[in-house]
Amino acid sequence: MKRFIYSVVALLTLGFTFVACGDDNDDPNISYDKTAEQGSAGTYTGEWTRSGDDGTATYSGSITLEAAGTNATNVTFSCPEASLDAKSIANVWHANYGYEFFNQTASDANGLGASFSGRIDDAGNMNASFTLSQKVGRKNYEFRYEFRGKK
């Protein structure tokens, strides 16, 4: 019986010796020959959804990303119907077969005046969101903006 157990253990050990890991490149169509700033650059047009105390409204608009060096991207938010026209900078990086970007600073470089984040998938679809305080008439309102668009 001992000989049988030793034989089984030896066969299992020998079997594990020839097991190999697969290739890490699951999608050969993804290329990292461009920086994230260059790869994400472009104008994304789509719909803005603005939610607040006065309800929810949908507007057409865009977000434009423009490479501004090796570690920064200029971002322009545009939605004339919602009085949204702001420029900021963002950090952009490769993430999950696409790109992600954000800015969490309250500096002069963040012309939006709010932290924001977004994601661009490998098909060129962008989702972005932020919360912004805007004056409507004499009152200030907090609005949640969400953008869905395509390059």
C-alpha positions in Angstrom: 0.0 0.0 0.0 2.9 2.3 0.8 4.4 1.7 -2.6 1.1 2.6 -4.3 0.8 5.9 -2.3 4.4 6.8 -3.1 3.7 6.1 -6.8 0.6 8.3 -6.9 2.5 11.1 -5.1 5.4 10.7 -7.5 3.1 10.8 -10.6 1.3 13.9 -9.2 4.6 15.6 -8.6 5.8 14.8 -12.1 2.5 16.0 -13.5 2.9 19.4 -11.8 6.4 19.7 -13.2 5.1 20.1 -16.7 2.3 22.5 -16.0 2.9 25.9 -17.6 1.3 29.3 -17.2 -0.5 30.9 -20.1 0.5 34.0 -22.0 -0.3 37.2 -20.1 -1.4 38.9 -23.3 -5.1 38.0 -23.3 -6.0 40.5 -26.1 -3.3 40.8 -28.8 -5.2 43.8 -30.4 -4.3 46.1 -27.5 -1.1 48.1 -28.1 0.8 50.1 -25.6 3.0 51.8 -28.2 1.3 55.2 -27.4 1.3 56.9 -24.1 -2.0 57.1 -22.3 -2.1 60.8 -23.0 -1.7 60.2 -26.7 -4.1 57.2 -26.9 -6.9 58.9 -25.1 -6.7 62.3 -26.9 -9.7 63.3 -29.0 -13.2 64.7 -28.8 -15.9 62.6 -27.2 -19.5 63.7 -28.1 -22.5 62.4 -26.3 -25.1 63.2 -23.6 -24.7 65.0 -20.3 -27.2 64.1 -17.5 -27.5 66.7 -14.8 -29.3 65.7 -11.6 -30.1 68.1 -8.8 -32.8 69.5 -6.5 -34.7 70.8 -9.6 -34.8 67.3 -11.2 -32.9 65.6 -13.9 -32.2 66.9 -17.4 -30.3 65.5 -20.4 -28.2 67.7 -22.8 -25.9 67.1 -25.7 -22.3 68.1 -25.3 -18.7 66.9 -25.4 -15.4 66.3 -23.5 -12.1 66.9 -25.3 -8.8 65.4 -24.1 -5.6 66.8 -25.5 -2.1 65.5 -24.6 -0.1 68.2 -22.8 3.2 66.5 -22.2 4.1 63.1 -20.9 2.2 63.3 -17.6 -0.7 65.6 -18.2 -3.8 65.9 -20.3 -5.9 69.1 -20.9 -9.6 68.4 -20.5 -12.4 70.6 -21.9 -15.9 70.1 -20.6 -18.6 71.6 -22.9 -22.4 71.7 -22.5 -23.8 75.0 -23.6 -27.4 74.1 -22.5 -26.3 73.5 -18.9 -23.9 76.5 -18.9 -20.9 74.2 -18.6 -17.7 75.4 -20.3 -14.6 74.6 -18.2 -11.0 73.5 -18.8 -8.8 71.5 -16.5 -5.9 69.1 -16.4 -6.0 65.4 -15.6 -3.8 62.4 -15.0 -4.5 59.6 -17.5 -3.3 56.0 -17.4 -3.8 52.7 -19.2 -6.3 50.6 -17.3 -8.3 47.4 -18.2 -8.0 47.6 -22.0 -8.7 51.4 -22.0 -7.9 54.5 -20.1 -8.9 56.1 -16.8 -8.4 59.8 -15.9 -9.0 62.0 -12.8 -8.3 65.2 -11.1 -8.8 65.7 -7.3 -7.1 69.0 -6.8 -8.6 72.3 -6.0 -5.9 74.3 -7.7 -5.9 77.0 -10.4 -5.2 74.3 -13.0 -8.5 72.7 -12.3 -10.8 75.3 -14.0 -13.8 73.0 -13.4 -13.7 73.7 -9.7 -14.6 70.1 -8.7 -12.8 66.8 -8.7 -13.7 64.5 -11.6 -13.0 61.1 -12.9 -13.7 59.1 -16.0 -13.1 55.9 -18.0 -12.6 55.3 -21.7 -13.0 51.7 -22.9 -11.2 50.0 -25.8 -14.1 50.8 -28.1 -13.8 54.6 -27.5 -16.7 55.0 -25.2 -16.3 57.5 -22.3 -18.0 57.7 -19.0 -17.2 60.7 -16.7 -18.8 62.2 -13.6 -18.5 65.0 -11.1 -20.5 67.1 -8.7 -20.5 70.9 -9.2 -22.0 73.8 -7.4 -23.6 76.3 -9.8 -25.6 79.5 -9.4 -29.0 79.5 -10.9 -30.7 82.9 -10.4 -29.7 83.9 -6.9 -29.4 80.4 -5.5 -26.5 78.0 -5.5 -27.4 74.4 -6.4 -25.4 71.2 -6.3 -25.6 69.3 -9.5 -24.4 65.8 -10.3 -23.1 65.6 -13.9 -22.6 62.3 -15.7 -21.3 62.1 -19.3 -21.6 59.2 -21.7 -20.1 59.6 -25.2 -18.0 58.2 -28.0 -14.9 59.3 -29.8 
